[in-house]
Amino acid sequence: MAPHEFVHEPSSDEGADWWAPCAVRNAWLEAAEASQRVLDHTTIQDLLEQQVLIRANRTEHPAPPRTEGMPTPRPVLLTTDH
């Protein structure tokens, strides 16, 4: 995902100055390409298999009861890549 103004060319010559190479634009485009590659190589079957692993992990290692003031646990990404 990248901001619209960083992905699409300006419709007129008025925007040519800001369209010049930009480090932020380049970073957004690189991130968008990387996320697209992940999505292109992820199937519904992959997602189903990951969900089965997540549920199995929850069953084997249930989360301890939360107490007030404890930070919210961060999600863990399980992949099938080796």
mmCIF file of the N, C-alpha and C atoms, coordinates in Angstrom:
data_MODEL
# 
_entry.id   MODEL 
# 
loop_
_atom_site.group_PDB 
_atom_site.id 
_atom_site.type_symbol 
_atom_site.label_atom_id 
_atom_site.label_alt_id 
_atom_site.label_comp_id 
_atom_site.label_asym_id 
_atom_site.label_entity_id 
_atom_site.label_seq_id 
_atom_site.pdbx_PDB_ins_code 
_atom_site.Cartn_x 
_atom_site.Cartn_y 
_atom_site.Cartn_z 
_atom_site.occupancy 
_atom_site.B_iso_or_equiv 
_atom_site.pdbx_formal_charge 
_atom_site.auth_seq_id 
_atom_site.auth_comp_id 
_atom_site.auth_asym_id 
_atom_site.auth_atom_id 
_atom_site.pdbx_PDB_model_num 
ATOM 1   N N  . MET A 1 1  ? 0.835  -1.168  0.000   1.00 0.00 ? 1  MET A N  1 
ATOM 2   C CA . MET A 1 1  ? 0.000  0.000   0.000   1.00 0.00 ? 1  MET A CA 1 
ATOM 3   C C  . MET A 1 1  ? 0.888  1.242   0.000   1.00 0.00 ? 1  MET A C  1 
ATOM 4   N N  . ALA A 1 2  ? 0.593  2.162   -0.863  1.00 0.00 ? 2  ALA A N  1 
ATOM 5   C CA . ALA A 1 2  ? 1.353  3.404   -0.933  1.00 0.00 ? 2  ALA A CA 1 
ATOM 6   C C  . ALA A 1 2  ? 0.386  4.548   -1.154  1.00 0.00 ? 2  ALA A C  1 
ATOM 7   N N  . PRO A 1 3  ? 0.706  5.713   -0.615  1.00 0.00 ? 3  PRO A N  1 
ATOM 8   C CA . PRO A 1 3  ? -0.172 6.860   -0.852  1.00 0.00 ? 3  PRO A CA 1 
ATOM 9   C C  . PRO A 1 3  ? -0.369 7.093   -2.343  1.00 0.00 ? 3  PRO A C  1 
ATOM 10  N N  . HIS A 1 4  ? -1.580 7.407   -2.715  1.00 0.00 ? 4  HIS A N  1 
ATOM 11  C CA . HIS A 1 4  ? -1.964 7.600   -4.109  1.00 0.00 ? 4  HIS A CA 1 
ATOM 12  C C  . HIS A 1 4  ? -1.010 8.551   -4.834  1.00 0.00 ? 4  HIS A C  1 
ATOM 13  N N  . GLU A 1 5  ? -0.647 9.654   -4.210  1.00 0.00 ? 5  GLU A N  1 
ATOM 14  C CA . GLU A 1 5  ? 0.187  10.634  -4.892  1.00 0.00 ? 5  GLU A CA 1 
ATOM 15  C C  . GLU A 1 5  ? 1.608  10.126  -5.136  1.00 0.00 ? 5  GLU A C  1 
ATOM 16  N N  . PHE A 1 6  ? 2.030  9.067   -4.448  1.00 0.00 ? 6  PHE A N  1 
ATOM 17  C CA . PHE A 1 6  ? 3.355  8.533   -4.671  1.00 0.00 ? 6  PHE A CA 1 
ATOM 18  C C  . PHE A 1 6  ? 3.377  7.462   -5.754  1.00 0.00 ? 6  PHE A C  1 
ATOM 19  N N  . VAL A 1 7  ? 2.232  6.933   -6.122  1.00 0.00 ? 7  VAL A N  1 
ATOM 20  C CA . VAL A 1 7  ? 2.181  5.819   -7.061  1.00 0.00 ? 7  VAL A CA 1 
ATOM 21  C C  . VAL A 1 7  ? 1.822  6.266   -8.466  1.00 0.00 ? 7  VAL A C  1 
ATOM 22  N N  . HIS A 1 8  ? 0.901  7.179   -8.580  1.00 0.00 ? 8  HIS A N  1 
ATOM 23  C CA . HIS A 1 8  ? 0.395  7.586   -9.892  1.00 0.00 ? 8  HIS A CA 1 
ATOM 24  C C  . HIS A 1 8  ? 1.070  8.863   -10.355 1.00 0.00 ? 8  HIS A C  1 
ATOM 25  N N  . GLU A 1 9  ? 1.351  8.899   -11.630 1.00 0.00 ? 9  GLU A N  1 
ATOM 26  C CA . GLU A 1 9  ? 1.984  10.084  -12.205 1.00 0.00 ? 9  GLU A CA 1 
ATOM 27  C C  . GLU A 1 9  ? 1.011  11.255  -12.186 1.00 0.00 ? 9  GLU A C  1 
ATOM 28  N N  . PRO A 1 10 ? 1.524  12.462  -12.049 1.00 0.00 ? 10 PRO A N  1 
ATOM 29  C CA . PRO A 1 10 ? 0.646  13.638  -12.087 1.00 0.00 ? 10 PRO A CA 1 
ATOM 30  C C  . PRO A 1 10 ? -0.011 13.751  -13.459 1.00 0.00 ? 10 PRO A C  1 
ATOM 31  N N  . SER A 1 11 ? -1.212 14.299  -13.494 1.00 0.00 ? 11 SER A N  1 
ATOM 32  C CA . SER A 1 11 ? -1.954 14.388  -14.752 1.00 0.00 ? 11 SER A CA 1 
ATOM 33  C C  . SER A 1 11 ? -1.539 15.601  -15.586 1.00 0.00 ? 11 SER A C  1 
ATOM 34  N N  . SER A 1 12 ? -0.726 16.480  -15.023 1.00 0.00 ? 12 SER A N  1 
ATOM 35  C CA . SER A 1 12 ? -0.295 17.657  -15.775 1.00 0.00 ? 12 SER A CA 1 
ATOM 36  C C  . SER A 1 12 ? 1.171  17.941  -15.489 1.00 0.00 ? 12 SER A C  1 
ATOM 37  N N  . ASP A 1 13 ? 1.748  18.852  -16.279 1.00 0.00 ? 13 ASP A N  1 
ATOM 38  C CA . ASP A 1 13 ? 3.149  19.233  -16.070 1.00 0.00 ? 13 ASP A CA 1 
ATOM 39  C C  . ASP A 1 13 ? 3.341  20.030  -14.798 1.00 0.00 ? 13 ASP A C  1 
ATOM 40  N N  . GLU A 1 14 ? 2.251  20.552  -14.218 1.00 0.00 ? 14 GLU A N  1 
ATOM 41  C CA . GLU A 1 14 ? 2.365  21.344  -12.988 1.00 0.00 ? 14 GLU A CA 1 
ATOM 42  C C  . GLU A 1 14 ? 2.979  20.526  -11.859 1.00 0.00 ? 14 GLU A C  1 
ATOM 43  N N  . GLY A 1 15 ? 2.734  19.245  -11.833 1.00 0.00 ? 15 GLY A N  1 
ATOM 44  C CA . GLY A 1 15 ? 3.231  18.411  -10.753 1.00 0.00 ? 15 GLY A CA 1 
ATOM 45  C C  . GLY A 1 15 ? 4.600  17.825  -11.019 1.00 0.00 ? 15 GLY A C  1 
ATOM 46  N N  . ALA A 1 16 ? 5.241  18.204  -12.118 1.00 0.00 ? 16 ALA A N  1 
ATOM 47  C CA . ALA A 1 16 ? 6.508  17.587  -12.498 1.00 0.00 ? 16 ALA A CA 1 
ATOM 48  C C  . ALA A 1 16 ? 7.594  17.806  -11.449 1.00 0.00 ? 16 ALA A C  1 
ATOM 49  N N  . ASP A 1 17 ? 7.635  18.964  -10.787 1.00 0.00 ? 17 ASP A N  1 
ATOM 50  C CA . ASP A 1 17 ? 8.681  19.223  -9.794  1.00 0.00 ? 17 ASP A CA 1 
ATOM 51  C C  . ASP A 1 17 ? 8.599  18.247  -8.623  1.00 0.00 ? 17 ASP A C  1 
ATOM 52  N N  . TRP A 1 18 ? 7.411  18.058  -8.097  1.00 0.00 ? 18 TRP A N  1 
ATOM 53  C CA . TRP A 1 18 ? 7.305  17.154  -6.940  1.00 0.00 ? 18 TRP A CA 1 
ATOM 54  C C  . TRP A 1 18 ? 7.416  15.708  -7.357  1.00 0.00 ? 18 TRP A C  1 
ATOM 55  N N  . TRP A 1 19 ? 7.314  15.432  -8.662  1.00 0.00 ? 19 TRP A N  1 
ATOM 56  C CA . TRP A 1 19 ? 7.400  14.055  -9.137  1.00 0.00 ? 19 TRP A CA 1 
ATOM 57  C C  . TRP A 1 19 ? 8.860  13.617  -9.263  1.00 0.00 ? 19 TRP A C  1 
ATOM 58  N N  . ALA A 1 20 ? 9.788  14.554  -9.127  1.00 0.00 ? 20 ALA A N  1 
ATOM 59  C CA . ALA A 1 20 ? 11.208 14.210  -9.203  1.00 0.00 ? 20 ALA A CA 1 
ATOM 60  C C  . ALA A 1 20 ? 11.515 13.136  -8.159  1.00 0.00 ? 20 ALA A C  1 
ATOM 61  N N  . PRO A 1 21 ? 12.616 12.399  -8.328  1.00 0.00 ? 21 PRO A N  1 
ATOM 62  C CA . PRO A 1 21 ? 12.952 11.348  -7.381  1.00 0.00 ? 21 PRO A CA 1 
ATOM 63  C C  . PRO A 1 21 ? 12.834 11.819  -5.933  1.00 0.00 ? 21 PRO A C  1 
ATOM 64  N N  . CYS A 1 22 ? 12.259 10.964  -5.121  1.00 0.00 ? 22 CYS A N  1 
ATOM 65  C CA . CYS A 1 22 ? 11.976 11.315  -3.740  1.00 0.00 ? 22 CYS A CA 1 
ATOM 66  C C  . CYS A 1 22 ? 12.243 10.072  -2.882  1.00 0.00 ? 22 CYS A C  1 
ATOM 67  N N  . ALA A 1 23 ? 13.000 10.217  -1.821  1.00 0.00 ? 23 ALA A N  1 
ATOM 68  C CA . ALA A 1 23 ? 13.347 9.083   -0.968  1.00 0.00 ? 23 ALA A CA 1 
ATOM 69  C C  . ALA A 1 23 ? 12.112 8.456   -0.343  1.00 0.00 ? 23 ALA A C  1 
ATOM 70  N N  . VAL A 1 24 ? 11.155 9.280   0.075   1.00 0.00 ? 24 VAL A N  1 
ATOM 71  C CA . VAL A 1 24 ? 9.935  8.743   0.691   1.00 0.00 ? 24 VAL A CA 1 
ATOM 72  C C  . VAL A 1 24 ? 9.139  7.955   -0.340  1.00 0.00 ? 24 VAL A C  1 
ATOM 73  N N  . ARG A 1 25 ? 8.996  8.515   -1.530  1.00 0.00 ? 25 ARG A N  1 
ATOM 74  C CA . ARG A 1 25 ? 8.272  7.829   -2.599  1.00 0.00 ? 25 ARG A CA 1 
ATOM 75  C C  . ARG A 1 25 ? 8.934  6.498   -2.920  1.00 0.00 ? 25 ARG A C  1 
ATOM 76  N N  . ASN A 1 26 ? 10.266 6.500   -3.015  1.00 0.00 ? 26 ASN A N  1 
ATOM 77  C CA . ASN A 1 26 ? 10.992 5.272   -3.317  1.00 0.00 ? 26 ASN A CA 1 
ATOM 78  C C  . ASN A 1 26 ? 10.780 4.219   -2.233  1.00 0.00 ? 26 ASN A C  1 
ATOM 79  N N  . ALA A 1 27 ? 10.794 4.634   -0.980  1.00 0.00 ? 27 ALA A N  1 
ATOM 80  C CA . ALA A 1 27 ? 10.578 3.696   0.127   1.00 0.00 ? 27 ALA A CA 1 
ATOM 81  C C  . ALA A 1 27 ? 9.169  3.118   0.066   1.00 0.00 ? 27 ALA A C  1 
ATOM 82  N N  . TRP A 1 28 ? 8.164  3.972   -0.205  1.00 0.00 ? 28 TRP A N  1 
ATOM 83  C CA . TRP A 1 28 ? 6.780  3.492   -0.302  1.00 0.00 ? 28 TRP A CA 1 
ATOM 84  C C  . TRP A 1 28 ? 6.623  2.508   -1.457  1.00 0.00 ? 28 TRP A C  1 
ATOM 85  N N  . LEU A 1 29 ? 7.221  2.817   -2.586  1.00 0.00 ? 29 LEU A N  1 
ATOM 86  C CA . LEU A 1 29 ? 7.115  1.915   -3.737  1.00 0.00 ? 29 LEU A CA 1 
ATOM 87  C C  . LEU A 1 29 ? 7.781  0.572   -3.449  1.00 0.00 ? 29 LEU A C  1 
ATOM 88  N N  . GLU A 1 30 ? 8.935  0.606   -2.794  1.00 0.00 ? 30 GLU A N  1 
ATOM 89  C CA . GLU A 1 30 ? 9.626  -0.632  -2.446  1.00 0.00 ? 30 GLU A CA 1 
ATOM 90  C C  . GLU A 1 30 ? 8.786  -1.469  -1.477  1.00 0.00 ? 30 GLU A C  1 
ATOM 91  N N  . ALA A 1 31 ? 8.173  -0.803  -0.491  1.00 0.00 ? 31 ALA A N  1 
ATOM 92  C CA . ALA A 1 31 ? 7.316  -1.515  0.465   1.00 0.00 ? 31 ALA A CA 1 
ATOM 93  C C  . ALA A 1 31 ? 6.087  -2.095  -0.237  1.00 0.00 ? 31 ALA A C  1 
ATOM 94  N N  . ALA A 1 32 ? 5.502  -1.343  -1.151  1.00 0.00 ? 32 ALA A N  1 
ATOM 95  C CA . ALA A 1 32 ? 4.326  -1.816  -1.885  1.00 0.00 ? 32 ALA A CA 1 
ATOM 96  C C  . ALA A 1 32 ? 4.683  -3.031  -2.736  1.00 0.00 ? 32 ALA A C  1 
ATOM 97  N N  . GLU A 1 33 ? 5.842  -2.989  -3.386  1.00 0.00 ? 33 GLU A N  1 
ATOM 98  C CA . GLU A 1 33 ? 6.270  -4.128  -4.207  1.00 0.00 ? 33 GLU A CA 1 
ATOM 99  C C  . GLU A 1 33 ? 6.521  -5.361  -3.340  1.00 0.00 ? 33 GLU A C  1 
ATOM 100 N N  . ALA A 1 34 ? 7.134  -5.166  -2.171  1.00 0.00 ? 34 ALA A N  1 
ATOM 101 C CA . ALA A 1 34 ? 7.415  -6.290  -1.277  1.00 0.00 ? 34 ALA A CA 1 
ATOM 102 C C  . ALA A 1 34 ? 6.113  -6.909  -0.763  1.00 0.00 ? 34 ALA A C  1 
ATOM 103 N N  . SER A 1 35 ? 5.163  -6.075  -0.370  1.00 0.00 ? 35 SER A N  1 
ATOM 104 C CA . SER A 1 35 ? 3.894  -6.621  0.132   1.00 0.00 ? 35 SER A CA 1 
ATOM 105 C C  . SER A 1 35 ? 3.137  -7.318  -0.995  1.00 0.00 ? 35 SER A C  1 
ATOM 106 N N  . GLN A 1 36 ? 3.232  -6.802  -2.212  1.00 0.00 ? 36 GLN A N  1 
ATOM 107 C CA . GLN A 1 36 ? 2.557  -7.451  -3.337  1.00 0.00 ? 36 GLN A CA 1 
ATOM 108 C C  . GLN A 1 36 ? 3.161  -8.821  -3.620  1.00 0.00 ? 36 GLN A C  1 
ATOM 109 N N  . ARG A 1 37 ? 4.503  -8.920  -3.492  1.00 0.00 ? 37 ARG A N  1 
ATOM 110 C CA . ARG A 1 37 ? 5.157  -10.221 -3.683  1.00 0.00 ? 37 ARG A CA 1 
ATOM 111 C C  . ARG A 1 37 ? 4.646  -11.232 -2.657  1.00 0.00 ? 37 ARG A C  1 
ATOM 112 N N  . VAL A 1 38 ? 4.492  -10.806 -1.401  1.00 0.00 ? 38 VAL A N  1 
ATOM 113 C CA . VAL A 1 38 ? 3.976  -11.706 -0.359  1.00 0.00 ? 38 VAL A CA 1 
ATOM 114 C C  . VAL A 1 38 ? 2.569  -12.149 -0.727  1.00 0.00 ? 38 VAL A C  1 
ATOM 115 N N  . LEU A 1 39 ? 1.713  -11.204 -1.117  1.00 0.00 ? 39 LEU A N  1 
ATOM 116 C CA . LEU A 1 39 ? 0.341  -11.551 -1.471  1.00 0.00 ? 39 LEU A CA 1 
ATOM 117 C C  . LEU A 1 39 ? 0.289  -12.446 -2.709  1.00 0.00 ? 39 LEU A C  1 
ATOM 118 N N  . ASP A 1 40 ? 1.157  -12.194 -3.664  1.00 0.00 ? 40 ASP A N  1 
ATOM 119 C CA . ASP A 1 40 ? 1.186  -13.011 -4.877  1.00 0.00 ? 40 ASP A CA 1 
ATOM 120 C C  . ASP A 1 40 ? 1.555  -14.463 -4.585  1.00 0.00 ? 40 ASP A C  1 
ATOM 121 N N  . HIS A 1 41 ? 2.325  -14.689 -3.526  1.00 0.00 ? 41 HIS A N  1 
ATOM 122 C CA . HIS A 1 41 ? 2.782  -16.034 -3.195  1.00 0.00 ? 41 HIS A CA 1 
ATOM 123 C C  . HIS A 1 41 ? 2.023  -16.655 -2.029  1.00 0.00 ? 41 HIS A C  1 
ATOM 124 N N  . THR A 1 42 ? 0.942  -16.041 -1.607  1.00 0.00 ? 42 THR A N  1 
ATOM 125 C CA . THR A 1 42 ? 0.137  -16.568 -0.506  1.00 0.00 ? 42 THR A CA 1 
ATOM 126 C C  . THR A 1 42 ? -1.182 -17.071 -1.065  1.00 0.00 ? 42 THR A C  1 
ATOM 127 N N  . THR A 1 43 ? -1.463 -18.334 -0.788  1.00 0.00 ? 43 THR A N  1 
ATOM 128 C CA . THR A 1 43 ? -2.729 -18.913 -1.250  1.00 0.00 ? 43 THR A CA 1 
ATOM 129 C C  . THR A 1 43 ? -3.694 -19.035 -0.077  1.00 0.00 ? 43 THR A C  1 
ATOM 130 N N  . ILE A 1 44 ? -4.942 -19.271 -0.395  1.00 0.00 ? 44 ILE A N  1 
ATOM 131 C CA . ILE A 1 44 ? -5.934 -19.510 0.650   1.00 0.00 ? 44 ILE A CA 1 
ATOM 132 C C  . ILE A 1 44 ? -5.536 -20.755 1.433   1.00 0.00 ? 44 ILE A C  1 
ATOM 133 N N  . GLN A 1 45 ? -4.982 -21.744 0.746   1.00 0.00 ? 45 GLN A N  1 
ATOM 134 C CA . GLN A 1 45 ? -4.504 -22.957 1.433   1.00 0.00 ? 45 GLN A CA 1 
ATOM 135 C C  . GLN A 1 45 ? -3.419 -22.609 2.446   1.00 0.00 ? 45 GLN A C  1 
ATOM 136 N N  . ASP A 1 46 ? -2.496 -21.720 2.087   1.00 0.00 ? 46 ASP A N  1 
ATOM 137 C CA . ASP A 1 46 ? -1.460 -21.280 3.027   1.00 0.00 ? 46 ASP A CA 1 
ATOM 138 C C  . ASP A 1 46 ? -2.091 -20.671 4.276   1.00 0.00 ? 46 ASP A C  1 
ATOM 139 N N  . LEU A 1 47 ? -3.080 -19.816 4.073   1.00 0.00 ? 47 LEU A N  1 
ATOM 140 C CA . LEU A 1 47 ? -3.743 -19.157 5.197   1.00 0.00 ? 47 LEU A CA 1 
ATOM 141 C C  . LEU A 1 47 ? -4.460 -20.162 6.083   1.00 0.00 ? 47 LEU A C  1 
ATOM 142 N N  . LEU A 1 48 ? -5.126 -21.130 5.464   1.00 0.00 ? 48 LEU A N  1 
ATOM 143 C CA . LEU A 1 48 ? -5.810 -22.171 6.236   1.00 0.00 ? 48 LEU A CA 1 
ATOM 144 C C  . LEU A 1 48 ? -4.815 -22.975 7.069   1.00 0.00 ? 48 LEU A C  1 
ATOM 145 N N  . GLU A 1 49 ? -3.689 -23.338 6.468   1.00 0.00 ? 49 GLU A N  1 
ATOM 146 C CA . GLU A 1 49 ? -2.678 -24.106 7.192   1.00 0.00 ? 49 GLU A CA 1 
ATOM 147 C C  . GLU A 1 49 ? -2.098 -23.300 8.348   1.00 0.00 ? 49 GLU A C  1 
ATOM 148 N N  . GLN A 1 50 ? -1.857 -22.016 8.129   1.00 0.00 ? 50 GLN A N  1 
ATOM 149 C CA . GLN A 1 50 ? -1.362 -21.160 9.205   1.00 0.00 ? 50 GLN A CA 1 
ATOM 150 C C  . GLN A 1 50 ? -2.372 -21.077 10.339  1.00 0.00 ? 50 GLN A C  1 
ATOM 151 N N  . GLN A 1 51 ? -3.660 -20.967 9.992   1.00 0.00 ? 51 GLN A N  1 
ATOM 152 C CA . GLN A 1 51 ? -4.687 -20.861 11.024  1.00 0.00 ? 51 GLN A CA 1 
ATOM 153 C C  . GLN A 1 51 ? -4.766 -22.139 11.847  1.00 0.00 ? 51 GLN A C  1 
ATOM 154 N N  . VAL A 1 52 ? -4.616 -23.289 11.197  1.00 0.00 ? 52 VAL A N  1 
ATOM 155 C CA . VAL A 1 52 ? -4.609 -24.564 11.927  1.00 0.00 ? 52 VAL A CA 1 
ATOM 156 C C  . VAL A 1 52 ? -3.447 -24.570 12.922  1.00 0.00 ? 52 VAL A C  1 
ATOM 157 N N  . LEU A 1 53 ? -2.263 -24.115 12.491  1.00 0.00 ? 53 LEU A N  1 
ATOM 158 C CA . LEU A 1 53 ? -1.105 -24.058 13.390  1.00 0.00 ? 53 LEU A CA 1 
ATOM 159 C C  . LEU A 1 53 ? -1.347 -23.095 14.544  1.00 0.00 ? 53 LEU A C  1 
ATOM 160 N N  . ILE A 1 54 ? -1.945 -21.962 14.259  1.00 0.00 ? 54 ILE A N  1 
ATOM 161 C CA . ILE A 1 54 ? -2.230 -20.976 15.302  1.00 0.00 ? 54 ILE A CA 1 
ATOM 162 C C  . ILE A 1 54 ? -3.183 -21.564 16.339  1.00 0.00 ? 54 ILE A C  1 
ATOM 163 N N  . ARG A 1 55 ? -4.239 -22.207 15.882  1.00 0.00 ? 55 ARG A N  1 
ATOM 164 C CA . ARG A 1 55 ? -5.204 -22.808 16.814  1.00 0.00 ? 55 ARG A CA 1 
ATOM 165 C C  . ARG A 1 55 ? -4.565 -23.921 17.624  1.00 0.00 ? 55 ARG A C  1 
ATOM 166 N N  . ALA A 1 56 ? -3.737 -24.743 16.988  1.00 0.00 ? 56 ALA A N  1 
ATOM 167 C CA . ALA A 1 56 ? -3.059 -25.824 17.706  1.00 0.00 ? 56 ALA A CA 1 
ATOM 168 C C  . ALA A 1 56 ? -2.135 -25.243 18.774  1.00 0.00 ? 56 ALA A C  1 
ATOM 169 N N  . ASN A 1 57 ? -1.432 -24.176 18.437  1.00 0.00 ? 57 ASN A N  1 
ATOM 170 C CA . ASN A 1 57 ? -0.532 -23.539 19.387  1.00 0.00 ? 57 ASN A CA 1 
ATOM 171 C C  . ASN A 1 57 ? -1.319 -22.961 20.563  1.00 0.00 ? 57 ASN A C  1 
ATOM 172 N N  . ARG A 1 58 ? -2.475 -22.384 20.297  1.00 0.00 ? 58 ARG A N  1 
ATOM 173 C CA . ARG A 1 58 ? -3.315 -21.841 21.374  1.00 0.00 ? 58 ARG A CA 1 
ATOM 174 C C  . ARG A 1 58 ? -3.791 -22.951 22.305  1.00 0.00 ? 58 ARG A C  1 
ATOM 175 N N  . THR A 1 59 ? -4.106 -24.098 21.736  1.00 0.00 ? 59 THR A N  1 
ATOM 176 C CA . THR A 1 59 ? -4.594 -25.219 22.526  1.00 0.00 ? 59 THR A CA 1 
ATOM 177 C C  . THR A 1 59 ? -3.469 -25.784 23.392  1.00 0.00 ? 59 THR A C  1 
ATOM 178 N N  . GLU A 1 60 ? -2.282 -25.941 22.804  1.00 0.00 ? 60 GLU A N  1 
ATOM 179 C CA . GLU A 1 60 ? -1.146 -26.495 23.529  1.00 0.00 ? 60 GLU A CA 1 
ATOM 180 C C  . GLU A 1 60 ? -0.561 -25.520 24.546  1.00 0.00 ? 60 GLU A C  1 
ATOM 181 N N  . HIS A 1 61 ? -0.612 -24.246 24.226  1.00 0.00 ? 61 HIS A N  1 
ATOM 182 C CA . HIS A 1 61 ? -0.015 -23.215 25.084  1.00 0.00 ? 61 HIS A CA 1 
ATOM 183 C C  . HIS A 1 61 ? -0.999 -22.072 25.281  1.00 0.00 ? 61 HIS A C  1 
ATOM 184 N N  . PRO A 1 62 ? -2.037 -22.296 26.085  1.00 0.00 ? 62 PRO A N  1 
ATOM 185 C CA . PRO A 1 62 ? -3.002 -21.211 26.278  1.00 0.00 ? 62 PRO A CA 1 
ATOM 186 C C  . PRO A 1 62 ? -2.338 -20.005 26.945  1.00 0.00 ? 62 PRO A C  1 
ATOM 187 N N  . ALA A 1 63 ? -2.835 -18.866 26.600  1.00 0.00 ? 63 ALA A N  1 
ATOM 188 C CA . ALA A 1 63 ? -2.301 -17.629 27.160  1.00 0.00 ? 63 ALA A CA 1 
ATOM 189 C C  . ALA A 1 63 ? -2.619 -17.562 28.652  1.00 0.00 ? 63 ALA A C  1 
ATOM 190 N N  . PRO A 1 64 ? -1.665 -17.085 29.450  1.00 0.00 ? 64 PRO A N  1 
ATOM 191 C CA . PRO A 1 64 ? -1.957 -16.931 30.872  1.00 0.00 ? 64 PRO A CA 1 
ATOM 192 C C  . PRO A 1 64 ? -3.007 -15.842 31.067  1.00 0.00 ? 64 PRO A C  1 
ATOM 193 N N  . PRO A 1 65 ? -3.714 -15.896 32.167  1.00 0.00 ? 65 PRO A N  1 
ATOM 194 C CA . PRO A 1 65 ? -4.713 -14.851 32.401  1.00 0.00 ? 65 PRO A CA 1 
ATOM 195 C C  . PRO A 1 65 ? -4.051 -13.479 32.414  1.00 0.00 ? 65 PRO A C  1 
ATOM 196 N N  . ARG A 1 66 ? -4.701 -12.528 31.799  1.00 0.00 ? 66 ARG A N  1 
ATOM 197 C CA . ARG A 1 66 ? -4.157 -11.164 31.740  1.00 0.00 ? 66 ARG A CA 1 
ATOM 198 C C  . ARG A 1 66 ? -4.452 -10.439 33.032  1.00 0.00 ? 66 ARG A C  1 
ATOM 199 N N  . THR A 1 67 ? -3.470 -9.703  33.467  1.00 0.00 ? 67 THR A N  1 
ATOM 200 C CA . THR A 1 67 ? -3.673 -8.876  34.648  1.00 0.00 ? 67 THR A CA 1 
ATOM 201 C C  . THR A 1 67 ? -3.607 -7.422  34.238  1.00 0.00 ? 67 THR A C  1 
ATOM 202 N N  . GLU A 1 68 ? -4.244 -6.607  35.021  1.00 0.00 ? 68 GLU A N  1 
ATOM 203 C CA . GLU A 1 68 ? -4.300 -5.178  34.704  1.00 0.00 ? 68 GLU A CA 1 
ATOM 204 C C  . GLU A 1 68 ? -2.891 -4.597  34.641  1.00 0.00 ? 68 GLU A C  1 
ATOM 205 N N  . GLY A 1 69 ? -2.652 -3.778  33.633  1.00 0.00 ? 69 GLY A N  1 
ATOM 206 C CA . GLY A 1 69 ? -1.364 -3.126  33.469  1.00 0.00 ? 69 GLY A CA 1 
ATOM 207 C C  . GLY A 1 69 ? -0.380 -3.897  32.606  1.00 0.00 ? 69 GLY A C  1 
ATOM 208 N N  . MET A 1 70 ? -0.703 -5.140  32.271  1.00 0.00 ? 70 MET A N  1 
ATOM 209 C CA . MET A 1 70 ? 0.194  -5.915  31.401  1.00 0.00 ? 70 MET A CA 1 
ATOM 210 C C  . MET A 1 70 ? 0.007  -5.473  29.957  1.00 0.00 ? 70 MET A C  1 
ATOM 211 N N  . PRO A 1 71 ? 1.085  -5.401  29.200  1.00 0.00 ? 71 PRO A N  1 
ATOM 212 C CA . PRO A 1 71 ? 0.936  -5.019  27.783  1.00 0.00 ? 71 PRO A CA 1 
ATOM 213 C C  . PRO A 1 71 ? 0.199  -6.110  27.010  1.00 0.00 ? 71 PRO A C  1 
ATOM 214 N N  . THR A 1 72 ? -0.496 -5.694  25.970  1.00 0.00 ? 72 THR A N  1 
ATOM 215 C CA . THR A 1 72 ? -1.202 -6.640  25.102  1.00 0.00 ? 72 THR A CA 1 
ATOM 216 C C  . THR A 1 72 ? -0.177 -7.428  24.306  1.00 0.00 ? 72 THR A C  1 
ATOM 217 N N  . PRO A 1 73 ? -0.296 -8.764  24.271  1.00 0.00 ? 73 PRO A N  1 
ATOM 218 C CA . PRO A 1 73 ? 0.677  -9.551  23.514  1.00 0.00 ? 73 PRO A CA 1 
ATOM 219 C C  . PRO A 1 73 ? 0.608  -9.238  22.027  1.00 0.00 ? 73 PRO A C  1 
ATOM 220 N N  . ARG A 1 74 ? 1.749  -9.309  21.369  1.00 0.00 ? 74 ARG A N  1 
ATOM 221 C CA . ARG A 1 74 ? 1.816  -9.041  19.934  1.00 0.00 ? 74 ARG A CA 1 
ATOM 222 C C  . ARG A 1 74 ? 1.569  -10.328 19.182  1.00 0.00 ? 74 ARG A C  1 
ATOM 223 N N  . PRO A 1 75 ? 0.860  -10.249 18.029  1.00 0.00 ? 75 PRO A N  1 
ATOM 224 C CA . PRO A 1 75 ? 0.620  -11.450 17.233  1.00 0.00 ? 75 PRO A CA 1 
ATOM 225 C C  . PRO A 1 75 ? 1.914  -11.997 16.658  1.00 0.00 ? 75 PRO A C  1 
ATOM 226 N N  . VAL A 1 76 ? 1.953  -13.290 16.430  1.00 0.00 ? 76 VAL A N  1 
ATOM 227 C CA . VAL A 1 76 ? 3.113  -13.952 15.856  1.00 0.00 ? 76 VAL A CA 1 
ATOM 228 C C  . VAL A 1 76 ? 2.729  -14.454 14.468  1.00 0.00 ? 76 VAL A C  1 
ATOM 229 N N  . LEU A 1 77 ? 3.574  -14.177 13.496  1.00 0.00 ? 77 LEU A N  1 
ATOM 230 C CA . LEU A 1 77 ? 3.344  -14.617 12.132  1.00 0.00 ? 77 LEU A CA 1 
ATOM 231 C C  . LEU A 1 77 ? 3.999  -15.966 11.937  1.00 0.00 ? 77 LEU A C  1 
ATOM 232 N N  . LEU A 1 78 ? 3.196  -16.955 11.604  1.00 0.00 ? 78 LEU A N  1 
ATOM 233 C CA . LEU A 1 78 ? 3.724  -18.281 11.296  1.00 0.00 ? 78 LEU A CA 1 
ATOM 234 C C  . LEU A 1 78 ? 3.756  -18.413 9.787   1.00 0.00 ? 78 LEU A C  1 
ATOM 235 N N  . THR A 1 79 ? 4.874  -18.869 9.264   1.00 0.00 ? 79 THR A N  1 
ATOM 236 C CA . THR A 1 79 ? 4.984  -19.037 7.813   1.00 0.00 ? 79 THR A CA 1 
ATOM 237 C C  . THR A 1 79 ? 5.308  -20.480 7.488   1.00 0.00 ? 79 THR A C  1 
ATOM 238 N N  . THR A 1 80 ? 5.073  -20.840 6.253   1.00 0.00 ? 80 THR A N  1 
ATOM 239 C CA . THR A 1 80 ? 5.405  -22.171 5.793   1.00 0.00 ? 80 THR A CA 1 
ATOM 240 C C  . THR A 1 80 ? 6.734  -22.170 5.034   1.00 0.00 ? 80 THR A C  1 
ATOM 241 N N  . ASP A 1 81 ? 7.389  -20.995 4.941   1.00 0.00 ? 81 ASP A N  1 
ATOM 242 C CA . ASP A 1 81 ? 8.687  -20.894 4.267   1.00 0.00 ? 81 ASP A CA 1 
ATOM 243 C C  . ASP A 1 81 ? 9.771  -21.507 5.152   1.00 0.00 ? 81 ASP A C  1 
ATOM 244 N N  . HIS A 1 82 ? 10.700 -22.202 4.536   1.00 0.00 ? 82 HIS A N  1 
ATOM 245 C CA . HIS A 1 82 ? 11.805 -22.804 5.293   1.00 0.00 ? 82 HIS A CA 1 
ATOM 246 C C  . HIS A 1 82 ? 13.112 -22.311 4.766   1.00 0.00 ? 82 HIS A C  1 
# 
